Amino acid sequence: MARRYLCYEAIESYKGAQQYQRYCRRLGHESFSQAEMKEIEDARSGAINEFGKSFGENYGWAASVLKHSNPTFAQIEENIGLNHLRPYYKMASQNVHADPKGAIFRLGLNGERFLLAGPSNMGLVEPGHSTAISLLQVTSCLLFLQSTLDNVVLVKVMMILSDEIGTAFSKAHEKIEAREKKLRPKEEIKTSPETV
């Protein structure tokens, strides 16, 4: 699977080259030469010949395992048992991709409904702890390729550190939230048209 994933670079390069060729003149750039395009196309064809037609589709590197000719990222998540993290993925994506929810909701605003101007220290608990967990999972897989006592101990230490990282992010969030509450005026004076 790792080899398929790395070989899939030929598919992505081909897609990128096709898109570039289509718009390079409008962008004011030179197109790839015929020889360059042939080299990119040959690499793509070679990968598809080796791994099958479905390899050329989106996430085609996972098609054989999922037994689906056009797999999706959600299917990959489900297959490896990480689909329960989809809500975190979706929440983070909303802050990156332009959709109505992303325009209104910002991780860095802690639920406030106004535009965020500049960086924020809020909203880092889930992304920070999730990053620590992901690093733990990936490193554990690599370490268990050679299942030694030292590697088992290393993974156990990393599990403890991952938990401590989650706790540290939560405490930092609570401190920032408490500081923000102190900085806000206790109650804004409301005026009605009659009192103005």
Rosetta silent file (secondary structure, phi, psi, omega in degrees, C-alpha in Angstrom):
SEQUENCE: MARRYLCYEAIESYKGAQQYQRYCRRLGHESFSQAEMKEIEDARSGAINEFGKSFGENYGWAASVLKHSNPTFAQIEENIGLNHLRPYYKMASQNVHADPKGAIFRLGLNGERFLLAGPSNMGLVEPGHSTAISLLQVTSCLLFLQSTLDNVVLVKVMMILSDEIGTAFSKAHEKIEAREKKLRPKEEIKTSPETV
SCORE:     score description
SCORE:     0.000 S_00000001
   1 L     0.000  -39.860  178.945    0.000    0.000    0.000 S_00000001
   2 H   -62.544  -39.400  178.940    2.880    2.376    0.796 S_00000001
   3 H   -65.743  -43.152  178.016    4.379    1.679   -2.635 S_00000001
   4 H   -58.818  -43.959 -178.774    1.032    2.327   -4.334 S_00000001
   5 H   -60.258  -46.032 -179.645    0.708    5.596   -2.430 S_00000001
   6 H   -67.988  -38.760  179.201    4.165    6.762   -3.528 S_00000001
   7 H   -68.773  -21.778 -179.461    3.633    5.643   -7.130 S_00000001
   8 L   -64.819  -14.306  176.732    0.369    7.613   -7.194 S_00000001
   9 H   -56.086  -32.543  179.039    2.529   10.738   -7.509 S_00000001
  10 H   -64.222  -35.391  179.025    2.635    9.981  -11.251 S_00000001
  11 H   -69.839  -45.843 -179.933   -1.166   10.308  -11.410 S_00000001
  12 H   -65.099  -38.414  178.382   -1.181   13.590   -9.489 S_00000001
  13 H   -63.095  -41.394  178.860    1.658   14.961  -11.632 S_00000001
  14 H   -63.165  -46.957  179.616   -0.296   14.139  -14.778 S_00000001
  15 H   -59.926  -44.341  179.311   -3.469   15.815  -13.468 S_00000001
  16 H   -63.887  -40.740  179.808   -1.474   18.895  -12.455 S_00000001
  17 H   -65.841  -41.172  178.331    0.323   19.054  -15.810 S_00000001
  18 H   -60.507  -44.942  179.831   -2.973   18.781  -17.709 S_00000001
  19 H   -65.537  -42.353  178.617   -4.448   21.621  -15.689 S_00000001
  20 H   -60.999  -46.375 -179.886   -1.307   23.721  -16.106 S_00000001
  21 H   -58.303  -37.081 -177.202   -1.276   23.175  -19.887 S_00000001
  22 H   -66.641  -35.398 -172.333   -4.873   24.319  -20.095 S_00000001
  23 H  -116.233    0.081 -173.088   -4.305   27.649  -18.338 S_00000001
  24 H   -59.875  -38.940  179.967   -0.583   28.447  -18.676 S_00000001
  25 H   -64.042  -44.384  178.368   -1.068   30.981  -21.497 S_00000001
  26 H   -63.559  -28.423  178.918   -3.725   32.885  -19.543 S_00000001
  27 H   -84.771   -6.509  179.794   -1.348   32.890  -16.580 S_00000001
  28 L    80.969   25.774 -179.765    1.467   34.261  -18.744 S_00000001
  29 L  -115.522  163.236  176.054    3.623   31.128  -18.517 S_00000001
  30 L   -83.278  147.596  178.701    5.140   28.811  -21.097 S_00000001
  31 L   -79.850  163.932  172.357    3.570   25.421  -21.643 S_00000001
  32 L   -66.151  148.558  176.153    5.340   22.119  -21.123 S_00000001
  33 L   -73.494  164.933  177.698    7.071   20.856  -24.248 S_00000001
  34 H   -60.123  -38.296 -179.851    5.711   17.800  -26.072 S_00000001
  35 H   -65.832  -41.708  178.546    8.662   15.788  -24.756 S_00000001
  36 H   -64.153  -43.655  179.063    7.962   16.863  -21.161 S_00000001
  37 H   -64.634  -37.917  178.664    4.260   16.002  -21.503 S_00000001
  38 H   -63.740  -40.522  179.107    5.124   12.612  -23.019 S_00000001
  39 H   -62.576  -42.412  178.978    7.397   11.833  -20.062 S_00000001
  40 H   -66.373  -43.681  179.112    4.602   12.754  -17.611 S_00000001
  41 H   -65.245  -38.793  179.250    2.022   10.752  -19.594 S_00000001
  42 H   -65.240  -39.092  178.257    4.345    7.724  -19.817 S_00000001
  43 H   -63.895  -41.986  178.100    4.854    7.738  -16.047 S_00000001
  44 H   -63.272  -48.309 -179.328    1.062    7.832  -15.553 S_00000001
  45 H   -60.549  -40.405  179.062    0.484    5.049  -18.098 S_00000001
  46 H   -61.936  -41.744  179.266    3.177    2.921  -16.475 S_00000001
  47 H   -66.694  -42.187  179.389    1.558    3.253  -13.064 S_00000001
  48 H   -66.891  -39.388  177.009   -1.905    2.409  -14.428 S_00000001
  49 H   -61.727  -37.928 -178.672   -0.498   -0.580  -16.332 S_00000001
  50 H   -74.369  -42.010 -170.844    1.110   -1.863  -13.139 S_00000001
  51 H  -107.779   -8.369  178.150   -1.779   -1.258  -10.729 S_00000001
  52 L   106.885  162.270 -174.631   -4.897   -1.282  -12.920 S_00000001
  53 H   -58.145  -40.125 -176.944   -7.300    1.189  -14.500 S_00000001
  54 H   -66.279  -15.957  177.925   -8.837    2.364  -11.200 S_00000001
  55 H   -62.144  -25.995 -178.760   -5.364    3.538  -10.083 S_00000001
  56 H   -79.603   -6.118 -179.965   -5.852    6.572  -12.343 S_00000001
  57 L   -87.238  171.491  175.645   -8.909    7.785  -10.396 S_00000001
  58 L   -57.519  135.025 -177.814   -8.975   10.002   -7.292 S_00000001
  59 L    54.962   29.084 -178.495   -7.450    8.091   -4.356 S_00000001
  60 H   -60.325  -22.428  177.902   -6.758    5.285   -6.835 S_00000001
  61 H   -62.091  -23.688 -178.571   -3.872    4.097   -4.697 S_00000001
  62 H  -100.635   -0.824 -172.949   -6.491    2.748   -2.235 S_00000001
  63 H   -58.826  -42.223 -175.440   -8.872    1.257   -4.832 S_00000001
  64 H   -67.207  -38.658 -179.783   -7.644   -2.350   -4.546 S_00000001
  65 H   -71.941  -40.914 -178.462   -7.964   -2.490   -0.765 S_00000001
  66 H   -79.650  -12.172 -176.887  -11.345   -0.773   -0.716 S_00000001
  67 L    53.489   46.874  179.203  -12.519   -2.851   -3.692 S_00000001
  68 L  -140.416  131.902 -174.349  -13.988    0.282   -5.216 S_00000001
  69 L   -74.038  -19.535  179.934  -13.001    1.687   -8.607 S_00000001
  70 L  -139.625   73.404 -173.238  -13.381    5.330   -7.553 S_00000001
  71 L   -70.123  159.912  176.752  -12.762    5.543   -3.796 S_00000001
  72 L  -115.303  164.231  177.927  -13.372    8.577   -1.619 S_00000001
  73 H   -63.030  -37.355  178.692  -11.459    9.932    1.354 S_00000001
  74 H   -62.489  -36.225  177.598  -14.454    9.088    3.572 S_00000001
  75 H   -67.969  -36.194  176.723  -14.231    5.440    2.447 S_00000001
  76 H   -64.476  -45.808  177.951  -10.537    5.367    3.352 S_00000001
  77 H   -56.619  -46.129 -178.117  -11.350    6.770    6.807 S_00000001
  78 H   -64.614  -42.010 -177.738  -14.044    4.150    7.336 S_00000001
  79 H   -61.755  -36.325 -178.265  -11.825    1.306    6.158 S_00000001
  80 L   -96.377    5.638  174.101   -9.071    2.115    8.660 S_00000001
  81 L    78.165   24.247  179.104  -11.496    2.821   11.502 S_00000001
  82 L  -114.108   16.233 -178.961  -10.913    6.568   11.765 S_00000001
  83 H   -67.594  -15.962  176.220  -14.269    7.764   10.440 S_00000001
  84 H   -68.910  -14.337  178.032  -15.204    8.878   13.976 S_00000001
  85 H   -88.861   -1.016 -179.130  -12.747   11.765   13.455 S_00000001
  86 H   -54.239  -41.433  178.684  -14.759   13.103   10.478 S_00000001
  87 H   -59.312  -38.540  177.634  -16.453   15.833   12.593 S_00000001
  88 H   -66.316  -42.856  178.464  -13.023   17.254   13.531 S_00000001
  89 H   -59.830  -46.031 -178.516  -11.900   17.077    9.909 S_00000001
  90 H   -64.249  -43.339 -179.590  -15.068   18.829    8.753 S_00000001
  91 H   -61.756  -43.000  179.727  -14.775   21.522   11.442 S_00000001
  92 H   -68.237  -38.323 -179.205  -11.157   22.242   10.490 S_00000001
  93 H   -64.462  -33.473 -178.794  -11.978   22.238    6.765 S_00000001
  94 H   -62.615  -27.409  178.991  -14.673   24.866    7.237 S_00000001
  95 L   -82.302  -12.275 -177.969  -12.015   27.312    8.354 S_00000001
  96 L  -103.918  -42.397 -175.955   -9.929   26.629    5.261 S_00000001
  97 L   -96.487  147.706 -176.319  -12.490   26.241    2.486 S_00000001
  98 L   -82.482  101.525  168.762  -14.966   28.916    1.522 S_00000001
  99 L  -140.439  166.154 -175.083  -18.453   27.863    2.491 S_00000001
 100 H   -56.080  -39.763 -179.981  -21.129   29.729    4.500 S_00000001
 101 H   -63.345  -42.448 -179.858  -20.313   27.881    7.734 S_00000001
 102 H   -66.380  -29.258  178.804  -16.624   28.716    7.351 S_00000001
 103 H   -72.319  -28.895 -176.326  -17.418   32.375    6.762 S_00000001
 104 H   -98.683  -41.937 -176.101  -19.370   32.592   10.029 S_00000001
 105 L   -96.086  128.590  176.503  -17.692   30.001   12.302 S_00000001
 106 L  -128.754  129.739  177.056  -14.011   30.383   13.210 S_00000001
 107 H   -56.231  -36.980 -175.869  -12.092   28.055   15.515 S_00000001
 108 H   -76.585    1.322 -178.567  -10.109   31.057   16.725 S_00000001
 109 H  -107.278   -4.196  176.437  -13.204   32.940   17.925 S_00000001
 110 L    54.311   43.090  175.658  -14.424   30.456   20.539 S_00000001
 111 L    89.133   -9.547  178.312  -18.039   30.676   19.400 S_00000001
 112 L   -68.967  149.378 -176.649  -18.209   34.468   18.981 S_00000001
 113 L  -110.752   69.278  170.789  -20.032   35.595   15.838 S_00000001
 114 L  -147.595  169.813 -176.188  -17.845   38.281   14.316 S_00000001
 115 L   -74.981  141.645  177.712  -14.980   38.299   11.847 S_00000001
 116 L   -89.642  123.345  178.377  -11.528   37.291   12.997 S_00000001
 117 L  -111.677  101.733  179.137   -8.859   39.839   12.099 S_00000001
 118 L    97.687 -177.789 -177.340   -5.418   38.299   12.460 S_00000001
 119 L   -71.345  161.126  179.632   -4.134   35.245   14.309 S_00000001
 120 L  -142.529  147.423  175.651   -5.770   33.793   17.396 S_00000001
 121 L   -91.813   -2.648 -179.393   -4.666   31.451   20.177 S_00000001
 122 L   -83.335  159.111  173.769   -8.210   30.112   20.582 S_00000001
 123 L    76.620   21.298 -177.268   -9.498   26.908   19.004 S_00000001
 124 L   -99.666   -4.174 -175.181   -6.260   24.939   19.225 S_00000001
 125 H   -61.794  -59.359 -176.666   -7.377   22.185   21.625 S_00000001
 126 H   -65.312  -48.932  179.750   -8.793   19.693   19.106 S_00000001
 127 H   -61.811  -39.652 -179.070   -6.300   20.375   16.275 S_00000001
 128 H   -66.191  -48.159 -179.521   -3.333   20.306   18.665 S_00000001
 129 H   -68.665  -37.986  178.383   -4.320   17.136   20.478 S_00000001
 130 H   -63.485  -36.000  176.627   -5.386   15.459   17.224 S_00000001
 131 H   -63.448  -43.786  178.514   -1.953   16.222   15.750 S_00000001
 132 H   -61.586  -41.969  179.080   -0.281   14.573   18.745 S_00000001
 133 H   -64.726  -43.521  179.557   -2.519   11.502   18.357 S_00000001
 134 H   -61.879  -43.327  177.597   -1.800   11.291   14.604 S_00000001
 135 H   -62.468  -39.202  176.875    1.943   11.493   15.209 S_00000001
 136 H   -61.345  -46.746 -177.897    1.613    8.767   17.836 S_00000001
 137 H   -63.076  -47.017 -178.247   -0.293    6.507   15.436 S_00000001
 138 H   -65.216  -46.177 -178.873    2.115    6.959   12.533 S_00000001
 139 H   -65.076  -37.595  178.037    5.234    6.573   14.670 S_00000001
 140 H   -61.218  -44.397  178.282    3.786    3.505   16.395 S_00000001
 141 H   -57.818  -43.576 -179.729    3.184    1.832   13.038 S_00000001
 142 H   -67.691  -43.054 -178.790    6.786    2.468   12.041 S_00000001
 143 H   -66.322  -33.867 -177.566    8.221    1.338   15.370 S_00000001
 144 L   -80.437    1.807  169.918    6.185   -1.868   15.375 S_00000001
 145 L   -65.046  -27.945  171.614    7.740   -2.922   12.078 S_00000001
 146 L  -125.428   95.432 -173.523   10.416   -4.176   14.494 S_00000001
 147 L   -80.048   84.995  177.449    8.536   -5.156   17.615 S_00000001
 148 L  -106.107  164.697  178.237   11.243   -4.887   20.250 S_00000001
 149 H   -60.697  -40.563  178.110   10.872   -4.217   23.963 S_00000001
 150 H   -59.211  -43.121 -179.306   12.493   -0.793   23.464 S_00000001
 151 H   -67.626  -36.814  176.402    9.938    0.109   20.795 S_00000001
 152 H   -62.911  -43.042  178.781    7.037   -1.025   22.987 S_00000001
 153 H   -64.444  -43.610  178.085    8.345    1.198   25.792 S_00000001
 154 H   -57.906  -44.291  179.918    8.791    4.126   23.375 S_00000001
 155 H   -64.555  -40.564  178.496    5.188    3.805   22.196 S_00000001
 156 H   -62.530  -42.514  177.836    3.943    3.667   25.797 S_00000001
 157 H   -63.336  -41.828  179.346    5.904    6.847   26.621 S_00000001
 158 H   -65.189  -33.657  176.762    4.510    8.521   23.510 S_00000001
 159 H   -63.584  -42.868  178.493    0.964    7.551   24.588 S_00000001
 160 H   -63.866  -44.604  178.225    1.523    9.256   27.937 S_00000001
 161 H   -61.643  -39.576  178.707    2.971   12.334   26.203 S_00000001
 162 H   -61.012  -43.372  176.506    0.000   12.462   23.827 S_00000001
 163 H   -63.260  -42.448  179.815   -2.389   12.522   26.799 S_00000001
 164 H   -64.784  -36.256  177.701   -0.284   15.206   28.503 S_00000001
 165 H   -63.355  -43.780  177.640   -0.325   17.296   25.313 S_00000001
 166 H   -60.120  -43.286  178.521   -4.130   17.115   25.240 S_00000001
 167 H   -64.919  -42.018  179.838   -4.309   18.205   28.869 S_00000001
 168 H   -63.471  -41.737  177.025   -1.829   21.051   28.264 S_00000001
 169 H   -62.175  -42.250  179.714   -3.857   22.348   25.314 S_00000001
 170 H   -63.034  -44.368  179.648   -7.046   22.255   27.427 S_00000001
 171 H   -64.591  -41.047  178.521   -5.412   24.141   30.307 S_00000001
 172 H   -63.054  -39.898  178.750   -3.969   26.744   27.943 S_00000001
 173 H   -63.085  -44.177  179.684   -7.406   27.222   26.393 S_00000001
 174 H   -62.336  -40.302  178.536   -9.006   27.696   29.810 S_00000001
 175 H   -64.849  -44.429  179.466   -6.384   30.306   30.764 S_00000001
 176 H   -63.083  -43.230 -179.764   -6.863   32.231   27.520 S_00000001
 177 H   -62.038  -43.002  178.969  -10.639   32.084   27.920 S_00000001
 178 H   -63.959  -41.342  178.820  -10.417   33.382   31.519 S_00000001
 179 H   -64.325  -41.213  179.198   -8.113   36.209   30.432 S_00000001
 180 H   -62.901  -39.079  179.913  -10.462   37.162   27.595 S_00000001
 181 H   -64.941  -37.029  179.261  -13.421   37.322   29.988 S_00000001
 182 H   -67.859  -33.843 -177.547  -11.504   39.695   32.276 S_00000001
 183 H   -75.932  -23.385 -179.806  -10.666   41.984   29.364 S_00000001
 184 L   -76.015  144.684  174.794  -14.297   42.307   28.216 S_00000001
 185 L   -62.127  144.477 -176.338  -16.455   45.011   29.721 S_00000001
 186 L   -59.365  -46.005  177.023  -18.794   43.533   32.343 S_00000001
 187 L  -153.599  127.051  178.629  -21.876   44.843   30.595 S_00000001
 188 L   -74.283  139.731 -179.857  -22.136   47.144   27.650 S_00000001
 189 L   -73.944  122.655  179.948  -24.408   50.146   28.204 S_00000001
 190 L   -97.654  134.345  178.685  -27.438   49.758   25.974 S_00000001
 191 L  -117.241  141.138  176.670  -29.144   52.869   24.748 S_00000001
 192 L  -101.510  163.252  179.991  -32.607   53.127   23.337 S_00000001
 193 L   -56.962  -28.366 -178.414  -33.670   55.752   20.779 S_00000001
 194 L   -70.812  -31.461 -175.997  -35.498   57.593   23.588 S_00000001
 195 L   -89.559   -6.889 -178.308  -32.345   58.069   25.689 S_00000001
 196 L   -82.637    0.000    0.000  -30.111   59.285   22.848 S_00000001
